[in-house]
Amino acid sequence: MSPKQSSTGINGKRWITIKDVAVKAGVSVGTVSRVLSGNGYASEESRRHVLRAAKELGYRPHGLARSLKLQRTDTIGLLITDIMNPFYSILAAGVLECARKLGYHVIVSATDEEPELEREYLEVLMEERAAGIIAIPTGKNVNYWKEAVDLGTGVVLVDREVQGVQELDVILVDNEKGAYDAVSYLIGLGHRRIGIITGPLETNTGAGRLRGYRLAHRNAGITVDEQLVEVVSFKQKSGIDAAQRLLSLPDPPTAIFAANNALGEATLMVIREKGLSIPNDISFVMFDDVPWACQTSPSLTVVNQPTRDLGYIGMEVLDRRMRALEEGNQIAAQKIILIPNLIIRESCAEPKTR
C-alpha cells in the first residue's frame, strides 16, 4: 500500500490527516500529535489552535490509526531503499528474525532512494504512532527525522547516517576500510588505473567508499586520475552509464571497483557487452557479497559486509531504545561500527602490459 492510499477512505473521500491539521493550525505534526493524543507538552495557545483546526476540518483518526495507538509497542516500521536488492533483503531478514524473537510486528516499505517517498512513509508511520523505526535513510529529510524523535518514536538508522541528527542510534559498516582493502589489493597486483563507481556523497556509504579508494592511492604514492572517479546514484541504470564512460576513455582503467552490488551488476553487463574478459582484460572488485557473486564465472572478489547483523543488531538496539523511552530513561545515542572483510576469488589478476 502506498502512503497516498493510506489517507483515502473506502468511499474514495480523502481522510483528514494530522498533517492537514498541522498546516491549518500553523504548528508541527509533532505538536498536533501531542495535543490529540494527550501525551507530551504543548503550549495552551498551540493546543487551542490545534483543537480549533481539527474541529473545523472534521478530523478524526481512522480505525487503523486508533488500533495502533492503543497497541503501539509492537509495531515497527522498516524503511529500506530497494526491496529487489539482495543486500536489503538480507538486512531485512535480520530485522525480521530478531523482531519475531522480541515479539514485534514489522511493516516494510521501500523508498527507492527518493527523499519525497521517504517523507511520505515517515508521515504515515508518525501518524499511525508506530513505536519504532529502523531505516536505511536517503540522507535527506533532517527535520522529519528530528520530528520522529520529538514524537517519542524510537529510531535506529542502519547502513547510513543522516547528517545533522545526532540523537539517533546508528549501526554502520566501516565503508572506508572495506574500500581501502579492496583498492589496496588491486594496487598490490600492479594496477595503477583503477576506476571507481560509487553512490551519492550525501550518503556515508558513497562518501566512505570513495575516501577508502583515495586513501589507498595516497598511501601507495599514486595520483588519482579524476576521470576514473564516477559518482552516481546507487541504481543500476546510473551504474551502466558510468561503466560505459569509464570503458570508453582513451586510456581506460585496468580494474574497476564497484561500490555496491547494483553498480557491480551494471558494470559486469557493460564489460560483457564490450567483449572484455574478466580478469584477462580487466579486473573487477565489488562491495557486497550477495549470493550471485560466488556463482558467476569467474567468481567475484568482494568486500563482504555483515549484512544480516546490520538488521539483527539494529532491531536489538531499537528494542533497548523503546524500553528506555517507555520507562522514561534517558540513554545516549550510540554508534556501532561493524567491520567488513575482503574475500578474494577469481575476478582479479595482474594488469596486461599496454
GUMI-324304 format. One record per residue (C-alpha): residue number from 1; z, x, y. Coordinates in nm, 2 decimals. Layout:
N
DRENPA  nr     pz     px     py
DRENPA NUM      Z      X      Y
...
***
This chain:
354
DRENPA  nr     pz     px     py
DRENPA   1   0.00   0.00   0.00
DRENPA   2  -0.09   0.14   0.34
DRENPA   3   0.15   0.14   0.64
DRENPA   4  -0.07  -0.11   0.82
DRENPA   5  -0.05  -0.35   0.53
DRENPA   6   0.33  -0.34   0.53
DRENPA   7   0.36  -0.52   0.86
DRENPA   8   0.14  -0.82   0.77
DRENPA   9   0.29  -1.14   0.62
DRENPA  10   0.14  -1.34   0.33
DRENPA  11  -0.03  -1.58   0.58
DRENPA  12  -0.21  -1.30   0.75
DRENPA  13   0.01  -1.30   1.06
DRENPA  14   0.14  -0.96   1.16
DRENPA  15   0.52  -0.90   1.12
DRENPA  16   0.70  -0.81   1.44
DRENPA  17   0.85  -0.47   1.37
DRENPA  18   1.13  -0.28   1.53
DRENPA  19   0.87  -0.06   1.69
DRENPA  20   0.74  -0.37   1.87
DRENPA  21   1.09  -0.45   1.98
DRENPA  22   1.14  -0.09   2.09
DRENPA  23   0.83  -0.09   2.31
DRENPA  24   0.92  -0.42   2.47
DRENPA  25   1.28  -0.31   2.53
DRENPA  26   1.18   0.03   2.66
DRENPA  27   1.40   0.21   2.41
DRENPA  28   1.35   0.43   2.10
DRENPA  29   1.30   0.29   1.75
DRENPA  30   1.64   0.46   1.66
DRENPA  31   1.82   0.26   1.93
DRENPA  32   1.67  -0.07   1.81
DRENPA  33   1.77   0.01   1.45
DRENPA  34   2.13   0.09   1.56
DRENPA  35   2.16  -0.22   1.76
DRENPA  36   2.01  -0.46   1.50
DRENPA  37   2.20  -0.30   1.21
DRENPA  38   2.53  -0.27   1.39
DRENPA  39   2.55   0.09   1.28
DRENPA  40   2.58   0.38   1.53
DRENPA  41   2.62   0.40   1.91
DRENPA  42   2.40   0.22   2.16
DRENPA  43   2.49   0.15   2.53
DRENPA  44   2.57  -0.20   2.64
DRENPA  45   2.26  -0.20   2.86
DRENPA  46   2.04  -0.09   2.57
DRENPA  47   2.20  -0.35   2.35
DRENPA  48   2.11  -0.63   2.59
DRENPA  49   1.75  -0.51   2.63
DRENPA  50   1.71  -0.49   2.25
DRENPA  51   1.86  -0.83   2.17
DRENPA  52   1.65  -0.99   2.45
DRENPA  53   1.33  -0.83   2.33
DRENPA  54   1.40  -0.92   1.97
DRENPA  55   1.46  -1.29   2.06
DRENPA  56   1.15  -1.31   2.28
DRENPA  57   0.93  -1.16   2.02
DRENPA  58   1.08  -1.36   1.74
DRENPA  59   1.17  -1.05   1.54
DRENPA  60   1.33  -1.10   1.20
DRENPA  61   1.35  -0.85   0.91
DRENPA  62   1.13  -0.94   0.61
DRENPA  63   1.27  -0.96   0.26
DRENPA  64   1.19  -0.60   0.15
DRENPA  65   1.35  -0.45   0.46
DRENPA  66   1.66  -0.66   0.41
DRENPA  67   1.70  -0.57   0.05
DRENPA  68   1.65  -0.20   0.12
DRENPA  69   1.91  -0.22   0.40
DRENPA  70   2.16  -0.37   0.15
DRENPA  71   2.07  -0.11  -0.11
DRENPA  72   1.96   0.19   0.09
DRENPA  73   2.14   0.45  -0.11
DRENPA  74   1.90   0.45  -0.40
DRENPA  75   1.56   0.45  -0.21
DRENPA  76   1.39   0.78  -0.13
DRENPA  77   1.06   0.84   0.04
DRENPA  78   0.84   1.13  -0.08
DRENPA  79   0.56   1.23   0.16
DRENPA  80   0.31   1.47   0.01
DRENPA  81  -0.03   1.56   0.16
DRENPA  82  -0.27   1.51  -0.13
DRENPA  83  -0.20   1.32  -0.45
DRENPA  84  -0.50   1.47  -0.63
DRENPA  85  -0.40   1.83  -0.56
DRENPA  86  -0.22   1.96  -0.88
DRENPA  87   0.03   2.16  -0.66
DRENPA  88   0.16   1.85  -0.50
DRENPA  89   0.16   1.66  -0.83
DRENPA  90   0.37   1.93  -0.99
DRENPA  91   0.61   1.93  -0.69
DRENPA  92   0.64   1.55  -0.71
DRENPA  93   0.72   1.57  -1.08
DRENPA  94   1.01   1.80  -0.99
DRENPA  95   1.14   1.55  -0.74
DRENPA  96   1.10   1.25  -0.97
DRENPA  97   1.27   1.43  -1.26
DRENPA  98   1.58   1.51  -1.05
DRENPA  99   1.58   1.17  -0.88
DRENPA 100   1.59   1.00  -1.22
DRENPA 101   1.89   1.20  -1.32
DRENPA 102   2.07   1.12  -1.00
DRENPA 103   1.98   0.75  -1.00
DRENPA 104   1.74   0.73  -0.71
DRENPA 105   1.41   0.53  -0.68
DRENPA 106   1.12   0.72  -0.52
DRENPA 107   0.84   0.58  -0.31
DRENPA 108   0.55   0.83  -0.30
DRENPA 109   0.30   0.84  -0.01
DRENPA 110   0.01   1.08   0.07
DRENPA 111  -0.07   1.18   0.43
DRENPA 112  -0.40   1.36   0.37
DRENPA 113  -0.28   1.62   0.63
DRENPA 114  -0.32   1.35   0.90
DRENPA 115  -0.04   1.35   1.16
DRENPA 116  -0.12   0.99   1.26
DRENPA 117  -0.08   0.88   0.90
DRENPA 118   0.24   1.08   0.87
DRENPA 119   0.38   0.90   1.17
DRENPA 120   0.29   0.56   1.02
DRENPA 121   0.47   0.64   0.70
DRENPA 122   0.77   0.77   0.88
DRENPA 123   0.79   0.45   1.08
DRENPA 124   0.78   0.24   0.76
DRENPA 125   1.05   0.45   0.60
DRENPA 126   1.27   0.43   0.90
DRENPA 127   1.22   0.06   0.94
DRENPA 128   1.29   0.00   0.58
DRENPA 129   1.61   0.21   0.61
DRENPA 130   1.52   0.45   0.32
DRENPA 131   1.83   0.66   0.25
DRENPA 132   1.64   0.98   0.24
DRENPA 133   1.30   1.15   0.28
DRENPA 134   1.15   1.45   0.11
DRENPA 135   0.84   1.57   0.28
DRENPA 136   0.56   1.83   0.30
DRENPA 137   0.51   1.78   0.67
DRENPA 138   0.19   1.83   0.87
DRENPA 139   0.38   2.04   1.12
DRENPA 140   0.34   1.78   1.39
DRENPA 141   0.54   1.47   1.49
DRENPA 142   0.85   1.66   1.60
DRENPA 143   1.00   1.36   1.78
DRENPA 144   0.96   1.14   1.47
DRENPA 145   1.15   1.38   1.25
DRENPA 146   1.43   1.40   1.51
DRENPA 147   1.43   1.02   1.52
DRENPA 148   1.48   1.01   1.15
DRENPA 149   1.78   1.24   1.17
DRENPA 150   1.92   1.04   1.46
DRENPA 151   1.90   0.73   1.24
DRENPA 152   2.12   0.89   0.99
DRENPA 153   1.84   0.94   0.74
DRENPA 154   1.87   1.24   0.50
DRENPA 155   1.56   1.46   0.54
DRENPA 156   1.46   1.76   0.34
DRENPA 157   1.13   1.95   0.40
DRENPA 158   0.97   2.14   0.12
DRENPA 159   0.69   2.40   0.13
DRENPA 160   0.66   2.37   0.51
DRENPA 161   0.88   2.36   0.82
DRENPA 162   0.85   2.16   1.14
DRENPA 163   0.89   2.40   1.44
DRENPA 164   1.13   2.26   1.69
DRENPA 165   1.35   2.07   1.45
DRENPA 166   1.65   2.28   1.34
DRENPA 167   1.86   2.00   1.19
DRENPA 168   1.66   1.97   0.87
DRENPA 169   1.72   2.13   0.53
DRENPA 170   1.41   2.33   0.42
DRENPA 171   1.30   2.46   0.08
DRENPA 172   1.03   2.72   0.12
DRENPA 173   0.83   2.98  -0.08
DRENPA 174   0.81   3.34   0.06
DRENPA 175   0.45   3.30   0.16
DRENPA 176   0.43   3.63   0.34
DRENPA 177   0.54   3.82   0.03
DRENPA 178   0.31   3.63  -0.20
DRENPA 179   0.01   3.71   0.01
DRENPA 180   0.12   4.07   0.07
DRENPA 181   0.14   4.13  -0.31
DRENPA 182  -0.20   3.98  -0.37
DRENPA 183  -0.38   4.17  -0.10
DRENPA 184  -0.20   4.50  -0.18
DRENPA 185  -0.32   4.46  -0.54
DRENPA 186  -0.68   4.43  -0.42
DRENPA 187  -0.63   4.73  -0.18
DRENPA 188  -0.49   4.93  -0.48
DRENPA 189  -0.82   4.86  -0.67
DRENPA 190  -1.01   5.01  -0.39
DRENPA 191  -1.12   4.71  -0.18
DRENPA 192  -1.14   4.76   0.19
DRENPA 193  -1.33   4.44   0.29
DRENPA 194  -1.11   4.16   0.18
DRENPA 195  -1.18   3.81   0.31
DRENPA 196  -0.91   3.55   0.35
DRENPA 197  -0.94   3.18   0.37
DRENPA 198  -0.61   3.03   0.49
DRENPA 199  -0.49   2.70   0.63
DRENPA 200  -0.37   2.59   0.98
DRENPA 201  -0.15   2.83   1.15
DRENPA 202   0.07   2.54   1.26
DRENPA 203   0.20   2.54   0.91
DRENPA 204   0.42   2.81   0.78
DRENPA 205   0.21   2.83   0.46
DRENPA 206  -0.11   2.91   0.65
DRENPA 207   0.06   3.14   0.90
DRENPA 208   0.28   3.32   0.65
DRENPA 209  -0.01   3.39   0.41
DRENPA 210  -0.21   3.53   0.70
DRENPA 211   0.09   3.75   0.80
DRENPA 212   0.11   3.89   0.45
DRENPA 213  -0.26   3.96   0.45
DRENPA 214  -0.24   4.15   0.78
DRENPA 215   0.08   4.34   0.68
DRENPA 216  -0.08   4.46   0.35
DRENPA 217  -0.37   4.61   0.55
DRENPA 218  -0.14   4.76   0.82
DRENPA 219   0.08   4.93   0.56
DRENPA 220  -0.23   5.07   0.39
DRENPA 221  -0.37   5.20   0.72
DRENPA 222  -0.67   4.97   0.71
DRENPA 223  -0.80   4.79   1.02
DRENPA 224  -0.87   4.42   0.96
DRENPA 225  -1.23   4.31   1.04
DRENPA 226  -1.17   3.97   1.21
DRENPA 227  -1.50   3.84   1.08
DRENPA 228  -1.33   3.84   0.74
DRENPA 229  -1.05   3.60   0.85
DRENPA 230  -1.11   3.23   0.81
DRENPA 231  -0.85   2.98   0.94
DRENPA 232  -0.94   2.63   0.84
DRENPA 233  -0.77   2.32   0.70
DRENPA 234  -0.63   2.31   0.35
DRENPA 235  -0.91   2.07   0.25
DRENPA 236  -1.19   2.16   0.01
DRENPA 237  -1.48   2.09   0.25
DRENPA 238  -1.34   2.34   0.51
DRENPA 239  -1.30   2.59   0.23
DRENPA 240  -1.66   2.56   0.13
DRENPA 241  -1.78   2.61   0.48
DRENPA 242  -1.55   2.92   0.52
DRENPA 243  -1.66   3.08   0.20
DRENPA 244  -2.03   3.03   0.29
DRENPA 245  -1.97   3.20   0.62
DRENPA 246  -1.79   3.50   0.46
DRENPA 247  -2.06   3.55   0.19
DRENPA 248  -2.34   3.52   0.44
DRENPA 249  -2.21   3.81   0.66
DRENPA 250  -2.44   4.11   0.68
DRENPA 251  -2.16   4.31   0.52
DRENPA 252  -1.98   4.05   0.31
DRENPA 253  -1.64   4.10   0.16
DRENPA 254  -1.60   4.27  -0.18
DRENPA 255  -1.30   4.04  -0.25
DRENPA 256  -1.17   3.71  -0.13
DRENPA 257  -0.81   3.58  -0.11
DRENPA 258  -0.79   3.20  -0.10
DRENPA 259  -0.46   3.07   0.04
DRENPA 260  -0.42   2.76  -0.18
DRENPA 261  -0.59   2.61  -0.49
DRENPA 262  -0.81   2.36  -0.29
DRENPA 263  -0.95   2.65  -0.09
DRENPA 264  -0.97   2.86  -0.41
DRENPA 265  -1.17   2.59  -0.59
DRENPA 266  -1.41   2.56  -0.29
DRENPA 267  -1.46   2.94  -0.28
DRENPA 268  -1.54   2.95  -0.65
DRENPA 269  -1.80   2.68  -0.61
DRENPA 270  -1.97   2.89  -0.33
DRENPA 271  -1.95   3.21  -0.53
DRENPA 272  -2.12   3.05  -0.83
DRENPA 273  -2.39   2.87  -0.61
DRENPA 274  -2.48   3.22  -0.47
DRENPA 275  -2.52   3.35  -0.83
DRENPA 276  -2.24   3.61  -0.79
DRENPA 277  -2.03   3.72  -1.09
DRENPA 278  -1.65   3.75  -1.09
DRENPA 279  -1.53   4.02  -1.09
DRENPA 280  -1.85   4.23  -1.13
DRENPA 281  -1.99   4.13  -0.79
DRENPA 282  -1.68   4.01  -0.61
DRENPA 283  -1.31   4.00  -0.69
DRENPA 284  -1.10   3.69  -0.63
DRENPA 285  -0.73   3.60  -0.60
DRENPA 286  -0.58   3.26  -0.53
DRENPA 287  -0.24   3.14  -0.40
DRENPA 288  -0.12   2.87  -0.66
DRENPA 289  -0.11   2.90  -1.04
DRENPA 290  -0.24   2.55  -1.11
DRENPA 291  -0.33   2.46  -1.47
DRENPA 292  -0.70   2.52  -1.44
DRENPA 293  -0.66   2.88  -1.31
DRENPA 294  -0.60   3.02  -1.65
DRENPA 295  -0.87   2.81  -1.81
DRENPA 296  -1.17   2.93  -1.61
DRENPA 297  -1.38   3.22  -1.73
DRENPA 298  -1.28   3.47  -1.62
DRENPA 299  -0.92   3.36  -1.58
DRENPA 300  -0.79   3.39  -1.23
DRENPA 301  -0.54   3.63  -1.08
DRENPA 302  -0.30   3.42  -0.88
DRENPA 303   0.02   3.41  -0.68
DRENPA 304   0.25   3.18  -0.89
DRENPA 305   0.48   2.96  -0.69
DRENPA 306   0.79   2.79  -0.84
DRENPA 307   0.63   2.46  -0.76
DRENPA 308   0.84   2.23  -0.98
DRENPA 309   1.15   2.40  -0.85
DRENPA 310   1.05   2.32  -0.49
DRENPA 311   1.06   1.95  -0.57
DRENPA 312   1.37   1.96  -0.80
DRENPA 313   1.58   2.17  -0.57
DRENPA 314   1.46   1.96  -0.27
DRENPA 315   1.60   1.65  -0.44
DRENPA 316   1.93   1.82  -0.52
DRENPA 317   1.97   1.93  -0.16
DRENPA 318   1.88   1.58  -0.03
DRENPA 319   2.14   1.43  -0.26
DRENPA 320   2.41   1.66  -0.12
DRENPA 321   2.29   1.58   0.24
DRENPA 322   2.31   1.20   0.18
DRENPA 323   2.65   1.22   0.02
DRENPA 324   2.78   1.41   0.32
DRENPA 325   2.63   1.15   0.55
DRENPA 326   2.79   0.87   0.36
DRENPA 327   3.13   1.04   0.37
DRENPA 328   3.09   1.12   0.74
DRENPA 329   3.10   1.50   0.68
DRENPA 330   2.90   1.75   0.89
DRENPA 331   2.72   2.02   0.69
DRENPA 332   2.49   2.28   0.84
DRENPA 333   2.12   2.26   0.76
DRENPA 334   2.02   2.52   0.50
DRENPA 335   1.70   2.71   0.44
DRENPA 336   1.63   2.81   0.08
DRENPA 337   1.35   3.07   0.01
DRENPA 338   1.20   3.08  -0.34
DRENPA 339   1.02   3.40  -0.45
DRENPA 340   0.66   3.38  -0.58
DRENPA 341   0.51   3.63  -0.83
DRENPA 342   0.17   3.78  -0.88
DRENPA 343   0.00   3.71  -1.22
DRENPA 344  -0.28   3.95  -1.29
DRENPA 345  -0.56   3.81  -1.51
DRENPA 346  -0.93   3.88  -1.52
DRENPA 347  -1.08   3.80  -1.18
DRENPA 348  -1.03   4.13  -1.01
DRENPA 349  -1.19   4.48  -1.05
DRENPA 350  -1.28   4.79  -0.85
DRENPA 351  -1.55   4.72  -0.59
DRENPA 352  -1.91   4.81  -0.66
DRENPA 353  -2.04   5.11  -0.47
DRENPA 354  -2.28   4.99  -0.20
***
